[in-house]
Amino acid sequence: MAQDKWLTIDELAEYLKMGRTKLYRMAQECEIPASKIGNQWRFDREEIDEWMKGQRPTTSNNSGEDGT
């Protein structure tokens, strides 16, 4: 399990089924939890999982409560 804690950008792209370029840009813009070591990005699998859960759209149970 310890070897799976930190993901490379290639491993993350496969894990999330996303493109490397998009993930690289997101890491540079601090839109995704990442650590840069030298010129390489590393991603903590647990932080990524939590981040992904936070990306879920919120459901609104307030329909009709504003009087419209």
MARRORO-771847 format. One record per residue (C-alpha): x, y, z; residue in one letter; residue number from 1. Coordinates in steps of 0.05 Angstrom, whole numbers. Layout:
N
{X: X	Y: Y	Z: Z	rest: A	nr: NUM}
...
END
This chain:
68
{X: 0	Y: 0	Z: 0	rest: M	nr: 1}
{X: 57	Y: 48	Z: 16	rest: A	nr: 2}
{X: 81	Y: 46	Z: -56	rest: Q	nr: 3}
{X: 11	Y: 68	Z: -79	rest: D	nr: 4}
{X: 6	Y: 128	Z: -32	rest: K	nr: 5}
{X: 42	Y: 176	Z: -80	rest: W	nr: 6}
{X: 21	Y: 177	Z: -153	rest: L	nr: 7}
{X: 59	Y: 205	Z: -212	rest: T	nr: 8}
{X: 22	Y: 247	Z: -262	rest: I	nr: 9}
{X: 17	Y: 187	Z: -309	rest: D	nr: 10}
{X: -11	Y: 144	Z: -253	rest: E	nr: 11}
{X: -60	Y: 198	Z: -234	rest: L	nr: 12}
{X: -83	Y: 207	Z: -306	rest: A	nr: 13}
{X: -98	Y: 132	Z: -309	rest: E	nr: 14}
{X: -130	Y: 132	Z: -239	rest: Y	nr: 15}
{X: -177	Y: 191	Z: -256	rest: L	nr: 16}
{X: -185	Y: 175	Z: -330	rest: K	nr: 17}
{X: -163	Y: 245	Z: -348	rest: M	nr: 18}
{X: -110	Y: 273	Z: -394	rest: G	nr: 19}
{X: -40	Y: 287	Z: -368	rest: R	nr: 20}
{X: -40	Y: 358	Z: -398	rest: T	nr: 21}
{X: -104	Y: 377	Z: -361	rest: K	nr: 22}
{X: -78	Y: 349	Z: -295	rest: L	nr: 23}
{X: -11	Y: 383	Z: -304	rest: Y	nr: 24}
{X: -46	Y: 450	Z: -315	rest: R	nr: 25}
{X: -91	Y: 438	Z: -255	rest: M	nr: 26}
{X: -31	Y: 423	Z: -211	rest: A	nr: 27}
{X: 5	Y: 486	Z: -234	rest: Q	nr: 28}
{X: -56	Y: 528	Z: -220	rest: E	nr: 29}
{X: -67	Y: 496	Z: -151	rest: C	nr: 30}
{X: -134	Y: 469	Z: -172	rest: E	nr: 31}
{X: -116	Y: 398	Z: -149	rest: I	nr: 32}
{X: -77	Y: 376	Z: -88	rest: P	nr: 33}
{X: -5	Y: 364	Z: -110	rest: A	nr: 34}
{X: 67	Y: 368	Z: -87	rest: S	nr: 35}
{X: 124	Y: 387	Z: -133	rest: K	nr: 36}
{X: 191	Y: 355	Z: -120	rest: I	nr: 37}
{X: 244	Y: 384	Z: -166	rest: G	nr: 38}
{X: 209	Y: 385	Z: -233	rest: N	nr: 39}
{X: 163	Y: 326	Z: -219	rest: Q	nr: 40}
{X: 92	Y: 328	Z: -191	rest: W	nr: 41}
{X: 68	Y: 277	Z: -140	rest: R	nr: 42}
{X: -3	Y: 267	Z: -116	rest: F	nr: 43}
{X: -26	Y: 236	Z: -50	rest: D	nr: 44}
{X: -80	Y: 184	Z: -67	rest: R	nr: 45}
{X: -119	Y: 199	Z: -3	rest: E	nr: 46}
{X: -119	Y: 274	Z: -16	rest: E	nr: 47}
{X: -141	Y: 262	Z: -88	rest: I	nr: 48}
{X: -198	Y: 218	Z: -65	rest: D	nr: 49}
{X: -221	Y: 271	Z: -15	rest: E	nr: 50}
{X: -214	Y: 325	Z: -68	rest: W	nr: 51}
{X: -255	Y: 284	Z: -117	rest: M	nr: 52}
{X: -310	Y: 276	Z: -65	rest: K	nr: 53}
{X: -311	Y: 351	Z: -57	rest: G	nr: 54}
{X: -322	Y: 360	Z: -132	rest: Q	nr: 55}
{X: -391	Y: 328	Z: -129	rest: R	nr: 56}
{X: -446	Y: 376	Z: -149	rest: P	nr: 57}
{X: -489	Y: 397	Z: -90	rest: T	nr: 58}
{X: -562	Y: 380	Z: -92	rest: T	nr: 59}
{X: -610	Y: 434	Z: -74	rest: S	nr: 60}
{X: -669	Y: 417	Z: -30	rest: N	nr: 61}
{X: -690	Y: 490	Z: -30	rest: N	nr: 62}
{X: -734	Y: 489	Z: -92	rest: S	nr: 63}
{X: -794	Y: 532	Z: -80	rest: G	nr: 64}
{X: -772	Y: 560	Z: -14	rest: E	nr: 65}
{X: -755	Y: 628	Z: -42	rest: D	nr: 66}
{X: -827	Y: 640	Z: -62	rest: G	nr: 67}
{X: -818	Y: 632	Z: -137	rest: T	nr: 68}
END
